[in-house]
Structure formats: structure tokens, C-alpha cells
């Protein structure tokens, strides 16, 4: 394992609202997160397009983090001794998942050309910012399966980013796409959204999770062998609701199901146990920790992905401080 690259990380501040990253609450949140033994943090910034079939990406007042807010968040992270991955993410106002962004590719249709012209401007803008702010890593896309099919255009996008950014380039694909896109050897690190189902309706034990993770590792190894690049979990996590480890990508609350902190904690434990010491595996940006957190006595009322104030936070701290 390359210890210089290995990320004891977490994703912070996704969908933060206007002004939140500049607040005292955000400073308290990041300090609490860092106290769990982190050495990396992934700071997100949200770009937007109207629909999954729109061709223009833009900033949106109140919903896109300002340059001042991003610079302040990076400065806070640096003051805490954290390395930073800047993660610009495109979202759709029609609530479509960004993986659905796709267009006809017939010669002369022009949709992909228009979209990539906009996306390249978006990505190069934040690549320049990452360089200026000293961010050690930049994520060039997150779960963008439609985009990632466009190999030549993606290679050109990476070239444009390298022209202005000298740090580590990581690209985040979705689980299941580990062997799908031929151009991934052009980046430095392949990030995977590791929302793998590791239980089923009848089996939710940690031993069953361990068995499932061993199968996941074999697929990750094939990805590493195909592209000759280190692999990390650019996103990974699960909510603390019973059964969520069988569909960890799901953010829908099911009020009829009980809270289950142990299942969430076991997901963390088994995932790190399965991957920690693999030479070609280089870490985690767990999903996700809010820029504003409630009083700790209210944390356990939350069924979201955050582990703040939950059993899984102790599990993370154990791995990040004792390993």
C-alpha cells in the first residue's frame, strides 16, 4: 500500500446551502469529523443542469457553493492537517440521477459536443481553483455513466484538466461499472461508489457481509489489473436503518423499519476489514457528513448516511486511529 496516497477520508458538505460553509457551525462540524483520525477530506461543490437531457451546466444562486465558501472550507481543512480532494458534481434540477445524463450519439446530432463544451468549462474552472488552493486531489466526475461512454471526449477532458492542474486526478465511477470504460487508465486513481449490497432479507450478519465483501474485492482486483491504476472507494456508506445494507445506495426513509446502528457499523467494519491492507487499494471517502450538524443528543434521531453520534463513528475512529 502506498501510504502517501492512502486516504483515511470522508465526504463533507454535500448540498450545503448558501453561507453554511462560512459558519461557525461548519467549523465545528469539520473539527468533529477530523477528530476521528482523518488525514483526507473530500469537499463537494454542486453544479447544475436543468434536466438529464440539457446541454448547459451552470452555477445556481443559493445552491452552488461560492468560490469564497470553497476557499474557506479548504483553508479550514488545511488548518486541521487534512489533505483535500475537491469534487465538483453535476446535478439535475429535474431530480434525475446524474448517471442518466445521456444523448443520441449519431453523427451530426451535436448534443454531446455541446454538453462536453459546457462540462469541460465547468471542470477546468474547478481544476484551476484546486491548483490555486493546493488541493491534493481532484475528482473529474461522479457516477456519470452516460458521459463515461464517450471515451475520446473523456480523454480530452482529462487532458484539459492536466493542462491546469498538477495534483492527483481521480474519476468516480459507479459500482458495477468497474470494467466498462476503456479510458480509465488515463486518470491517476479510479474511484468507485462502493454501494455494494452485502446482505439480503435473510442474512444481515457481519459474517455474511464479510463473505460478500470478499466477492467484491475480486471484482475490484480485476479493475486494477485491467487499468493498472490504484482503486479507492470515492463514495461508500449506508444509512442506519434496518435492511439498508442490502440496498446501501438508497436514500429513501422507510418509517416502518427500525433504526439499526449495528448494521451500519458492521457495514463499515466489514468493508474496511476486506480492503484495508490490499496493496493496490488506496482508501475511502465515506458518504457523507453534513456541514451543519445537530446537538449530539439529537444525532441518533437521524436515519441518513452520516455516522455523526452513531455507533459507526466509533468504528471509523477505531480504524482511522489504530491502524
Residue pairs with C-beta under 8 A, 6 or more apart in sequence:
1 277
1 278
1 279
1 281
1 282
2 230
2 282
5 168
5 189
5 230
5 282
5 283
6 282
6 283
7 39
7 40
7 83
7 85
7 232
7 282
7 283
7 284
7 285
8 37
8 38
8 39
8 40
8 283
8 284
8 319
8 320
9 38
9 39
9 40
9 41
9 42
9 85
9 283
9 284
9 285
9 286
10 33
10 36
10 38
10 40
10 41
10 42
10 284
10 285
10 286
10 288
10 289
10 316
11 41
11 42
11 44
11 87
11 235
11 285
11 286
11 287
11 288
11 289
12 29
12 30
12 33
12 41
12 42
12 43
12 44
12 73
12 288
12 289
12 290
12 291
13 20
13 21
13 26
13 43
13 44
13 65
13 73
13 289
13 290
13 291
14 44
14 46
14 89
14 287
14 288
14 290
15 44
15 46
15 63
16 26
16 65
16 69
16 290
16 291
16 292
17 62
17 63
18 61
18 62
18 63
18 66
19 69
20 26
20 69
20 291
20 292
21 65
21 69
21 70
21 72
21 73
21 291
22 68
22 69
22 72
23 291
23 292
25 291
25 292
25 293
26 73
26 76
26 291
26 292
27 76
28 293
29 289
29 290
29 291
29 292
29 293
30 41
30 73
30 76
30 77
30 80
30 291
31 80
32 293
32 308
33 41
33 289
33 308
34 41
34 77
34 80
34 81
34 82
35 317
36 313
36 316
36 317
36 320
36 321
37 316
37 317
37 319
37 320
37 321
38 82
38 320
39 81
39 82
39 83
40 82
40 83
40 84
40 85
40 136
40 137
40 283
40 285
41 77
41 82
41 83
41 84
41 85
42 84
42 85
42 87
42 139
42 234
42 285
43 70
43 73
43 74
43 77
43 84
43 85
43 86
43 87
43 135
44 65
44 87
44 88
44 89
45 64
45 65
45 70
45 86
45 87
45 88
45 89
45 126
46 60
46 63
46 64
46 65
46 89
46 91
47 57
47 58
47 59
47 64
47 88
47 89
47 90
47 91
47 122
48 57
48 58
48 59
48 60
48 63
48 64
48 90
48 91
48 92
48 93
49 55
49 56
49 57
49 58
49 90
49 91
49 92
49 93
49 101
49 118
50 56
50 92
50 93
50 94
51 92
51 93
51 94
51 96
52 92
52 94
52 96
52 97
52 98
52 100
52 101
52 102
53 101
53 102
53 103
53 111
54 92
55 103
55 111
55 114
55 115
55 118
56 114
56 118
57 90
57 115
57 118
57 119
57 121
57 122
60 93
65 73
67 129
70 86
70 129
70 133
71 129
71 133
74 84
74 86
74 133
74 134
74 135
75 133
77 83
77 84
78 84
78 134
83 136
83 137
84 133
84 134
84 135
84 136
84 137
85 135
85 136
85 137
85 138
85 139
85 170
85 285
86 126
86 129
86 130
86 133
86 135
86 137
86 138
86 139
87 138
87 139
87 142
87 172
88 122
88 123
88 126
88 139
89 98
89 142
90 98
90 101
90 119
90 122
90 142
90 144
91 98
92 98
92 100
92 101
97 143
98 142
98 143
98 144
99 143
99 144
99 145
99 146
99 174
100 146
101 115
101 144
101 146
101 147
102 146
102 149
103 109
103 111
103 112
103 115
103 146
104 111
105 112
105 150
112 150
112 153
115 147
116 147
116 150
116 153
116 156
116 157
119 147
119 157
120 156
120 157
120 160
123 140
123 141
123 157
123 160
123 161
124 160
124 161
124 163
124 164
126 138
127 138
127 160
127 161
127 164
127 165
128 164
128 165
129 135
130 138
130 165
130 167
131 164
131 165
131 166
131 167
135 167
136 167
136 168
137 167
137 168
137 169
137 170
137 189
138 161
138 165
138 167
138 168
138 169
138 170
139 170
139 171
139 172
139 191
139 234
140 157
140 158
140 161
140 169
140 170
140 171
140 187
141 147
141 148
141 154
141 171
141 172
142 172
142 193
142 234
142 235
143 172
143 173
143 174
143 193
145 173
145 174
145 177
145 180
147 153
147 154
148 154
148 171
148 173
148 177
148 180
148 181
148 183
149 181
151 181
151 182
151 183
152 183
154 181
154 183
154 186
155 183
155 186
158 169
158 171
158 183
158 186
158 187
161 169
162 169
168 188
168 189
169 187
169 188
169 189
170 187
170 188
170 189
170 190
170 191
170 232
170 234
171 184
171 187
171 189
171 190
171 191
172 191
172 192
172 193
172 234
172 235
173 180
173 181
173 184
173 190
173 191
173 192
173 193
174 192
174 193
175 192
175 193
175 194
175 195
175 196
178 192
178 219
178 220
178 222
178 223
179 222
179 223
179 226
184 190
184 227
184 229
185 227
185 228
185 229
187 229
188 229
188 230
189 229
189 230
189 231
189 232
189 282
190 223
190 224
190 227
190 229
190 230
190 231
190 232
191 231
191 232
191 233
191 234
191 235
191 285
192 220
192 223
192 231
192 232
192 233
192 234
192 235
193 233
193 234
193 235
193 236
193 249
194 216
194 233
194 235
194 236
194 271
195 235
195 236
195 237
195 238
195 248
195 249
196 212
196 213
196 216
196 248
197 212
197 245
197 246
197 247
197 248
198 208
198 209
198 212
198 213
198 216
198 245
198 246
198 248
198 267
198 270
198 271
199 205
199 208
199 209
199 212
199 243
199 245
199 246
199 263
200 246
201 243
201 246
204 242
204 243
204 245
204 246
204 263
205 266
206 266
206 269
206 270
209 245
209 266
209 267
209 270
210 270
210 273
210 274
213 270
213 271
213 273
213 274
213 275
214 274
216 274
217 274
217 275
217 278
220 231
220 275
220 278
220 281
221 278
221 280
223 231
224 230
224 231
224 280
230 280
230 281
230 282
231 280
231 281
231 282
232 281
232 282
232 283
232 284
232 285
233 271
233 275
233 283
233 284
233 285
233 286
234 285
235 285
235 286
235 287
235 288
236 271
236 284
236 285
236 286
236 287
237 248
237 267
237 286
237 287
237 288
237 305
238 244
238 245
238 248
238 263
238 264
238 267
238 305
239 248
239 250
239 251
239 264
239 303
239 304
239 305
240 259
240 260
240 261
240 263
240 264
240 302
240 303
240 307
240 310
240 312
241 253
241 254
241 257
241 258
241 259
241 260
241 303
242 257
242 258
242 259
242 260
242 263
243 254
243 257
243 260
243 263
244 250
244 260
244 263
244 264
245 263
245 264
245 266
245 267
248 267
251 304
251 305
253 303
259 300
259 303
261 300
261 310
261 311
261 312
262 311
264 307
264 310
264 311
264 312
265 310
265 311
265 312
265 314
265 315
267 312
268 286
268 307
268 312
268 315
268 316
268 319
269 315
269 319
271 284
272 284
272 319
275 281
276 319
276 323
286 307
286 316
287 305
288 305
288 306
289 306
289 307
289 308
290 306
290 308
293 299
293 306
293 308
294 302
296 308
296 309
299 306
299 308
299 309
299 310
300 309
300 310
302 308
302 309
307 313
307 315
307 316
